[in-house]
Amino acid sequence: MTRPTGPAPTEPHPAAPTGPHPAPADPHPAPAWPHATLDTTAHHPVPFQQFVLKVHGRCNLDCAYCYVYRSPDTSWRDRPARASATVMRRAAARIAEHVTRHRLPRIRVELHGGEPLLTGPDAVISYVREIRAAVPAACEVTATVQTNGTLLTRHTLDRLAAARIRVGLSLDGGRADLNARRTDHAGRPAWPAAAAAARLLAAHPAPYAGILCTIDVTADPLDVYESLLELRPPGVDFLLPHAHWGAPPPGTAREDRPGRHRPRPTPYGDWLAAVFDAWWDAGRLRTRVRLFREIAALLLGLPSTAEAVGLSPLAAVVVDTDGAIEQVDSLKSAYPGAPATGLDVFRHGFDEALRHPGIAARQLGLEGRAEECRGCPVGRVCGGGNYVHRYAPGSGFLHPSVYCADLERLVRHMADRLANVTSRSEVSTRLL
């Protein structure tokens, strides 16, 4: 059953500025699934519990694999460089409205960019302060700023910590050579400043949220893992590079469309399996690795909390610097305008975004997965993989992940290792 591709517009808010820019002209229109063929009228949406707020729309780095500034979607060019105080207030009011309507006991607020600390900590702190003042007192707000670390000083860290804002760091490893892809716009390495930030966080761990690490499959997995451990992060989240069937993963030469039962190499699955063995065989938990903990929990029959694996409904939404309500940024790697919803915080509430086909599709569980995934023995664990990794030009997102073989390799490897543990309680103890 077909339906229009988004919620009907409402009258502009009387205090609204010119508003978000329109979606860029797209020579490749939004794919039929889910935008035209998914019926959301019977969908029972899950309220948003994670709000990704763009503090600054520019970045001081030019990372080789960036899925924002090196993607087909260039909408950032037409948006304000930073979120205004007006946008912050409206976003906070909309978040409070959503929290109140759904009686949410807690939410997560992620401050992103670009680089959110480009103008110092003031904007980040102000945004969080607006939200905490707006939501009901009973709602717990966990706030985290995700930074490349190059602008993190002791003074900035102290101010963020005092404002109860956690700090996440983006790195590709714990040495200069492993971070060669992370340079500024003049080609100068980001590592010296980022390393200083990592040392600072290790010395003052209370607000330290952990490290996000995008996998470079050409780097030795154990070298990357051990070098990250030297930075003493409380947790590490290994991310597959954002790729899809029209833009294969780095280091591979895969077909440009999904195929069934074709043997494929598993370089990323092998890489992650090697890291898992080192993590698991240590005998004690040296750091949390989110992907491994999520898969292990799913193998034990527990729900997932990450969009990379499992079938739990997506509960995250983005507010850009102009107040536009968008889907998650990873969609920028699919096609121009892919994250757009046509909504903004001046004219629309977040409940309207819950009815957007692109968001509803990610809350359907197994019904929102490809036929191959619904019949796959590990489908309920890998969950079809990250949504954008399922995209195929011309047909949309109802496909297995372009990393399908890699995910199956990792899930089966972990299942085999966990099966040799004597009891479920022992697994739980080693994961906590």
N, C-alpha and C positions, 0 to 999 in steps of 0.2 A: 504494500500500500504506500503510495507516495504522499508527500505533504510538502509545504513550502520549506525552504532551507533555513529558516530561522524565525525567532519570535517576531510578532508584528511590532513596528515602531510605536513609541508613545510620544506624547508631546514633550518638547525640550524642557528641562528644568529652568525656571526663570533666571537662576543665577549662573547658568552654564556659560562658559566661554565658547569660543568657536567650536570646541569639541574635538574629538579624535578625527584624524584624517580618514578619508574613505579608503577601503581596501584597494591596493594597487591594481591597475589593469593587469589582467592575467591571461596570457595567451593559452594557458592550459586551465580551463575552468575546474572548479571543485568537482571531484569524482562523484559519480552517482551514489556510491555507498561510502558513507552513510547519508550524505547531504540531501539526496533527493528520494532515496528509496527506503529509508528507515522511518517507520512509523513510531513517533515518540508519544502518541496520545495515551497509550496504555502503560507507559513507563512510570515506575514509582521511583523518583530520583532520591539519591542519597545526598544530603546537604554537604556543602563544601566545608572542610575542616582544615584545609591548608590554603593560605593566601600568599601568593608570590607577588611581591610588590616591587616594581621597578623604581629604584631611587634615582639612578642616573642611567641615561640611555647611550652613553659612550664609554669606551674603554681605552686605557692607556697601553694595552697590549694588543698584539696582532698575532694571536696563536694560529698555527698552521691548520688546525682542525676545528676552528671555532664554528659552531652551528648557528650563530647569530649573524656575525659580520661577514662570513664567507658562505652564506647560504643563498638559495634562490630568492628568499624573501628579503627585500631591502626596505621594508616599511620604517625601520629605525631612522632612516635618513630624513624622513618628513616629520618626525616626532620631536617634541622639545628635548633638549639635552638632559633636563632634570625635571623631576616631579615638583610642581608648585605647591605652595601651602594650601591652595584651594583644592587641588586634586587630593592631597593627603586628607583633608577634612572630609571631603565627599566619600572617599574610599573608606575611611574609618566609620562614617555614618552608615554606609551600606553594609559593612561587616557587622556592625552592631545590630542592624536590622535583621540580618541573616541569623546571627547568634540568638537573638531574642525569639525570632519566629520558630526556630527549631530547638530552642532550649539546649544549646550546646554547652557542655560543661568545660570544654577546653578547645582551643584552636592553636594551630601553628602559623606563625607569620615568618616568611622568608624574605629578607631584603636582598634584592639582586640588582644587577645592571645588565650590560656594561660592568663597570667597576663601581660598586655602590659607595666607595670611600673616596671617589675622585674629588669631592669638595669637603673632605673631612667627615668626622662622625656626626656633625650637627643634624644633617638631614635625616640620617638613619634614626637617631635618637628621637627626633621630633615626630617622625612617622609612627614609631612604636608608642610614643607617649600619647599621640592622638587616638590610637586604637584602644589602648588600655583605659583611657578616660571615657571612651564612648561605649565600650561593651559592658554588660552587666558585671557587677563586682564578683559574682560567683563564677564567672568564666575565667579559666586559667589561660593566659596568653604566653606561649613559649616562642620567643623571638630569636632568630638566627640571621646574621649577616654572612653572606658567602662572598669571600674576597680572594683576589689573586695574591694578596699579601704584600705587594710592593709599596703600599702606602701605610702599612700598619706600624705605628710607633707605640712606645710604652704609654705615652699620654693618651693616644686614641684608644688603646686597649683598656686602660684604666677607666676611661669615660664609658666605654661600651659595657664593661663589667658592672660599673656602678648603676647603669640603666637596665641591668639584667638582660643583656643581649649577648647571646652566644656567638662565637666566631668560628666559621668553617673556612678551611683553606683549600685552594685548588692547586694541585701539583701533579706532576707526572712521575715523580720518584724523589728520592732523597739526595740526589747529586746533580751537579751542573750538567753532565752529559745526558742524563735522563730527561732533562727539561729543555733540551735544545729546541723543541718546537714552540716554546713559550718565550717570545721576544717582544720588544716594543716596536713602534712603527718605524723606527730607524734601524731595526735589526739587532739592537743590543739585547743581551740576555737578561731575562727577568730574574734569574736564579739568585744573584747576590742579595737583592732586597727581599725576595721571597724566603730565602734561607734564614735571613735575620728574623723575619716574622715567625717562621717555624720554631726557631730557638726561643723567641720571646714567649710564644704560646706554651712551649714545653716547660718553661720556667714559671709560668703563671697559668696553670692548667684549669682553674675553676671555670672560665668561660669557653674553654677549648671544645669545639663541637666535633672536630675530626678533619680528615682529609678526603677530598674528592679526587680520584685519580682516573683519567681517561686512558684506557689501555693502548699501548703501543706494542703491537704484536711482534715487532722486530726486536724489542728489548727482552733480555732474559728475565723471565717472570720471577725467579727467586731473587735475582739481583734487585729488581724493583721493590719487591716485598720487604726484603731485609733492609734496604736503604730507607724505606718509609718507616720501619720500626725504629730506626735510630732517631727519628724525629719525635718519638714518644706520643703519637696521637692516640686519643681514647678510642677512635674508630677510623676505619678506612672504608670507603665505598668505591669499588672498582666499577667503572662505567664502560660499556661497549661504545665505540665511536658511533655517532648517529649516521646510519646508512640505511638504504632500502633497495628494493629490487631494481630501481632505475639508477642508483648510484651505489655500487657494491662497496663493501667494507674495505678500508685500506689494507693492502697486502694480500688481496684476493683477486681473482678474476672469475666472478660468478656470472651466471646468466642474468639477463635483465628482466626475467619474469619468473614467477614461482612455478616449480614443476614438482610432480609427485614421484616419490620413491626413487629419486636420483641420488646416487651416492655423492657426497660432497666432502671436501676436506674440512677439518675442524680446528683451524689454528687458534681461534679464540677459546674454544672449549678446552683444548690441550693446555693453553696458557693458564686458564683459570683452574683447571684440575691440578696443575703443578703447584700453584699457590695454595689451593685448598689443602693439599697433602702437607705442605710445610706448616700451615696454620693449625691443622688438626693434630699432626704428629708431635707438636711441641709439648703436648701433655698438660699445658696450662694456657690459659687465655692471655696471650700477649697484647692483643688488641681486638676490638670487635670488627668483624668484616661483615658488612650489612648483607651483601648478596648471599654469602654462605649461610648466615643465620636465617635469612628469609627462606631459602630453599630447604634447609634442614627443618624449619618449622612446618613448612608445607608437607614435607615427607612424613612428618609426625601427625598430620591431619589438622594442623592449626591454620588460621587464616593468614594471608600475607598483608603487609603494610606498605609495600613498595610497588610502584607501577611496572618495574622491570620484569617481575615474575608474578605468578598467581592470578587468581580471578577476582580478587577484591575490587569493588568499584572505585574508579578514580574519584578522589574528593578534593582535587586541587584546581585552582583557577588563578589567572594572572591579571594584575592591573598594571597597565603600561604607564609611561610618564605623562601621557595626555589624558589619563583616566579611562582609556579603552579597556574593556573587559575581554580578555583573550584566553584561548586555550594555551596549554603549556608550550614553552619556547622550542622544544625539540621539533615541533611540527614545521618550523621554519626551514628545515632541511628537506622537506618534501616538495613544496612548490610555492610560488608567490602567493601570499595571502592566506596560507593554510591555517594559521592560528586564529584568524579573525572570526568574530561572532557578530559584528555589527552593533554591539552593545557598548555602553559606557556608564560609568558610575553617576553621571549627572542625570541621565534619563531612565536608567534601568536598575532594578535590583538583581541580586545574584540568583534569585529563584528563576528569573527569566533565562539566565545562562544555563541552568540545569535542563532546560527544554531544548537547548541547541542540539541538533543531531550529532555533531562531533563529540559533544560531552556525553550525551545520552548513550552513544555507542560504546563508551568506555565504562559504562555502569551496568552492562547487560550480562556480565559473567560469561558462562560458556556459550550462551546464545549469540553473543557478539564476536565469536571466534569463527575462523574458517572451518569448513567441513573436515579438513585434514586434522585440525587441532582438536575438534570435538571427538574424533575417533582415535586420537593418539594416546598411548599408555601413559605418557608423561605430560599430557596436555594440561591437566589440572594443576601441575606444579609449575611448569614454565609459563602457562597462561597465554601462550602464543607470543610471548616476548613483549618488548616495548612496542607501543602502538605505532609509532612512526616507522619502526623497522619492518612493519608489515605492508607498507605502502608500495603499490606498483602503479606506474604512470598509466592512466587510461582506465583503470579499473578500481582504484581506491585501496581501502585498508582491510578488506575481508580476505586476508591471506595469512599464511604462516610467516613468522619472522624470517628476514633474510639471514639471520643467525640461527635458524631452526636446528641445523645439525650441531652447531656449537653448544646450544642450550641442552639438547638431548644428551650430548657427550658429558657435559658437566653434571646434569641431574642424575644420570645413570651411574656416573663415577661416585658421586656423593652417596647415592642410595646403597651402592655396594660397600662403601666404607662404613656407613652407619649401621648396616646390617650385621657387621662383625662385632659391634659393641654389645655387651651382655644384657643391657637393660635400657629401657626408654629413659629412666631417671638418670642414668649415667650420661646419656646424650644431652639431656636438659642441663645437667650440672656443668658439662663442659662447654655448653653454648652460652650460659648466663655470665 
